[in-house]
Amino acid sequence: MNTYFSEEQLALKERVAKFAAEVLAPEVGRIDKEGFDMEHYRKVMASGLVAVAVPKADGGEGMGTVGRCIVLEEMSKVDPSTALSFLVGGMGMYATSASDELKEKYYYPWVRGEILPAFALTEPGAGSDVSSVKTTAVKDGDEYVLNGVKTLIVNGKSADVLNVYAITDTTVKTSKGMSVFAVPTDLPGISVRVQDMMTLRGSEVAEITFTDCRVPAANLVGELGKGFAYAMGGIAGGRINAAACSIGIADSAVADAVRYANTRVQFGKPISANQAIAHQIAKMECKLESARALLYKAADMIDHGDKDAGVFASIAKREATDAAQYCADNNLMIHGGIGCTTECIAERIYRDAHAARIYDGTSDILDLIVARYMLG
Ligand SMILES: Cc1cc2nc3c(=O)[nH]c(=O)nc-3n(C[C@H](O)[C@H](O)[C@H](O)COP(=O)(O)OP(=O)(O)OC[C@H]3O[C@@H](n4cnc5c(N)ncnc54)[C@H](O)[C@@H]3O)c2cc1C
């Protein structure tokens, strides 16, 4: 019996697991070494999985946050880099806030898997402190002129459209003076430098510089001056995604540990026959399953519009990212010396477990959120 999922959700889980085994598994080692491969990623876009969580009215399958978490967990069990490319983009706000014109141009094509988006908020001087964003968008006739630098942007080079957060009114606080623009990447005035990552190397992370980049005024997404609120909503919404990816990573670490401990023989018996190793695996499984329960509880709360869903998503991300780190670290230890080489997947899982503690709110920032909720 499975108490988490309906029949429809279980069928989705099976569908994504099959896709991950057939399409992602053969390429995960290569893209970890060589980096993001757009031709490979087009298979993810063509899979229809983007549409799983999108409302039926917008051409999606309407399976909500729980559906998206299932997709991300199953993808991350096999290839967390590809799951990261899949989860970012900042397109969620289009459903409720974008103009019909922008929806036709970018939102529906994204749902159909025709375009790749990126979410461009972070800057060299503005990470956790989003109010420090310095990129400007100055109105000039029917256009806005963008100047500034964004960093750590996933899909930053290959994206068709960037959702760029920029200051449109320097005379007020950022919370009232920031707006968001849909910026097609073929516009003049955009230069991109791909960043060499130690984690999630198969995703494409880039620094993007805007130099007098002229964007049509019609590409303002949502209302002028509401960018800060949209950014905060996007980051908060992203936390459950990061939690789902971490559960996938933790799951793969536990499976890898079990496999290795049962096959590695020392002192004439598998190392799993030693109580120390067996108990270590038991602790990993306990951490994984408690964090997984929290993930799907928080996802279900989001789908039911629970008023505390945001905080529970933060708690779920905190626990899931900790579980991923714990399981990945112990899996590496169980692998002994071979774990320190690139001849096994334990080291890749260990590197990939690190990043989700940073994006969509670092663990420190999540502690602040949870503490504020508890203490008022
Ligand atoms: C793999 C990856 C993908 C990413 N993808 C994107 C993307 O697609 N688009 C995008 O816009 N950004 C993206 N980012 C950027 C990410 O959102 C930022 O890295 C994150 O917000 C943290 O900002 P920072 O790196 O500047 O760290 P900082 O904010 O400088 O934090 C540095 C350290 O100080 C701690 N700290 C900061 N403030 C406080 C505080 N008030 N109290 C206690 N501790 C504090 C942090 O927890 C952290 O440990 C990505 C990052 C990574 C690693």
The ligand as an SDF file (V2000), in Angstrom:
LIG
                    3D

 53 58  0  0  0  0  0  0  0  0999 V2000
   23.2790   25.4540   -8.6500 C   0  0  0  0  0  0  0  0  0  0  0  0
   22.7310   26.8430   -8.5320 C   0  0  0  0  0  0  0  0  0  0  0  0
   21.7530   27.2740   -9.4010 C   0  0  0  0  0  0  0  0  0  0  0  0
   21.2670   28.5800   -9.3230 C   0  0  0  0  0  0  0  0  0  0  0  0
   20.3390   29.0020  -10.2350 N   0  0  0  0  0  0  0  0  0  0  0  0
   19.9170   30.2820  -10.2490 C   0  0  0  0  0  0  0  0  0  0  0  0
   19.0370   30.7600  -11.2810 C   0  0  0  0  0  0  0  0  0  0  0  0
   18.6580   30.0030  -12.1890 O   0  0  0  0  0  0  0  0  0  0  0  0
   18.6730   32.0570  -11.2530 N   0  0  0  0  0  0  0  0  0  0  0  0
   19.0940   32.9120  -10.2840 C   0  0  0  0  0  0  0  0  0  0  0  0
   18.6960   34.0780  -10.3160 O   0  0  0  0  0  0  0  0  0  0  0  0
   19.9400   32.4950   -9.3020 N   0  0  0  0  0  0  0  0  0  0  0  0
   20.3570   31.2080   -9.2580 C   0  0  0  0  0  0  0  0  0  0  0  0
   21.2480   30.7580   -8.2960 N   0  0  0  0  0  0  0  0  0  0  0  0
   21.7410   31.7000   -7.3200 C   0  0  0  0  0  0  0  0  0  0  0  0
   21.1770   31.4450   -5.9360 C   0  0  0  0  0  0  0  0  0  0  0  0
   19.8390   31.8530   -5.8870 O   0  0  0  0  0  0  0  0  0  0  0  0
   22.0650   32.2020   -4.9130 C   0  0  0  0  0  0  0  0  0  0  0  0
   23.3460   31.5620   -4.9380 O   0  0  0  0  0  0  0  0  0  0  0  0
   21.4640   32.1730   -3.5110 C   0  0  0  0  0  0  0  0  0  0  0  0
   20.3580   33.0180   -3.4400 O   0  0  0  0  0  0  0  0  0  0  0  0
   22.4940   32.6180   -2.4610 C   0  0  0  0  0  0  0  0  0  0  0  0
   23.0590   33.8360   -2.8070 O   0  0  0  0  0  0  0  0  0  0  0  0
   24.6610   33.9950   -2.8020 P   0  0  0  0  0  0  0  0  0  0  0  0
   25.2400   32.8720   -3.5660 O   0  0  0  0  0  0  0  0  0  0  0  0
   24.9680   35.3640   -3.2670 O   0  0  0  0  0  0  0  0  0  0  0  0
   25.0920   33.8090   -1.3030 O   0  0  0  0  0  0  0  0  0  0  0  0
   25.0400   34.9310   -0.1660 P   0  0  0  0  0  0  0  0  0  0  0  0
   23.6910   35.5280   -0.0740 O   0  0  0  0  0  0  0  0  0  0  0  0
   26.2040   35.8460   -0.3540 O   0  0  0  0  0  0  0  0  0  0  0  0
   25.2830   34.0310    1.1200 O   0  0  0  0  0  0  0  0  0  0  0  0
   26.5970   33.5560    1.4770 C   0  0  0  0  0  0  0  0  0  0  0  0
   26.4610   32.8030    2.7980 C   0  0  0  0  0  0  0  0  0  0  0  0
   25.9770   33.7030    3.8180 O   0  0  0  0  0  0  0  0  0  0  0  0
   24.7890   33.2080    4.3830 C   0  0  0  0  0  0  0  0  0  0  0  0
   23.8700   34.3290    4.6750 N   0  0  0  0  0  0  0  0  0  0  0  0
   23.5090   35.3570    3.8690 C   0  0  0  0  0  0  0  0  0  0  0  0
   22.6370   36.1580    4.4760 N   0  0  0  0  0  0  0  0  0  0  0  0
   22.4360   35.6620    5.7130 C   0  0  0  0  0  0  0  0  0  0  0  0
   21.6370   36.0260    6.8410 C   0  0  0  0  0  0  0  0  0  0  0  0
   20.8410   37.0910    6.8060 N   0  0  0  0  0  0  0  0  0  0  0  0
   21.6740   35.2530    7.9510 N   0  0  0  0  0  0  0  0  0  0  0  0
   22.4730   34.1510    8.0100 C   0  0  0  0  0  0  0  0  0  0  0  0
   23.2600   33.7440    6.9800 N   0  0  0  0  0  0  0  0  0  0  0  0
   23.2320   34.4800    5.8400 C   0  0  0  0  0  0  0  0  0  0  0  0
   24.1850   32.2670    3.3490 C   0  0  0  0  0  0  0  0  0  0  0  0
   23.3500   31.2910    3.9480 O   0  0  0  0  0  0  0  0  0  0  0  0
   25.4390   31.6570    2.7250 C   0  0  0  0  0  0  0  0  0  0  0  0
   25.8870   30.5830    3.5210 O   0  0  0  0  0  0  0  0  0  0  0  0
   21.7360   29.4620   -8.3330 C   0  0  0  0  0  0  0  0  0  0  0  0
   22.7110   29.0020   -7.4340 C   0  0  0  0  0  0  0  0  0  0  0  0
   23.2060   27.7240   -7.5210 C   0  0  0  0  0  0  0  0  0  0  0  0
   24.2800   27.2680   -6.5410 C   0  0  0  0  0  0  0  0  0  0  0  0
  1  2  1  0
  2  3  1  0
  2 52  2  0
  3  4  2  0
  4  5  1  0
  4 50  1  0
  5  6  2  0
  6  7  1  0
  6 13  1  0
  7  8  2  0
  7  9  1  0
  9 10  1  0
 10 11  2  0
 10 12  1  0
 12 13  2  0
 13 14  1  0
 14 15  1  0
 14 50  1  0
 15 16  1  0
 16 17  1  0
 16 18  1  0
 18 19  1  0
 18 20  1  0
 20 21  1  0
 20 22  1  0
 22 23  1  0
 23 24  1  0
 24 25  2  0
 24 26  1  0
 24 27  1  0
 27 28  1  0
 28 29  2  0
 28 30  1  0
 28 31  1  0
 31 32  1  0
 32 33  1  0
 33 34  1  0
 33 48  1  0
 34 35  1  0
 35 36  1  0
 35 46  1  0
 36 37  1  0
 36 45  1  0
 37 38  2  0
 38 39  1  0
 39 40  1  0
 39 45  2  0
 40 41  1  0
 40 42  2  0
 42 43  1  0
 43 44  2  0
 44 45  1  0
 46 47  1  0
 46 48  1  0
 48 49  1  0
 50 51  2  0
 51 52  1  0
 52 53  1  0
M  END
$$$$
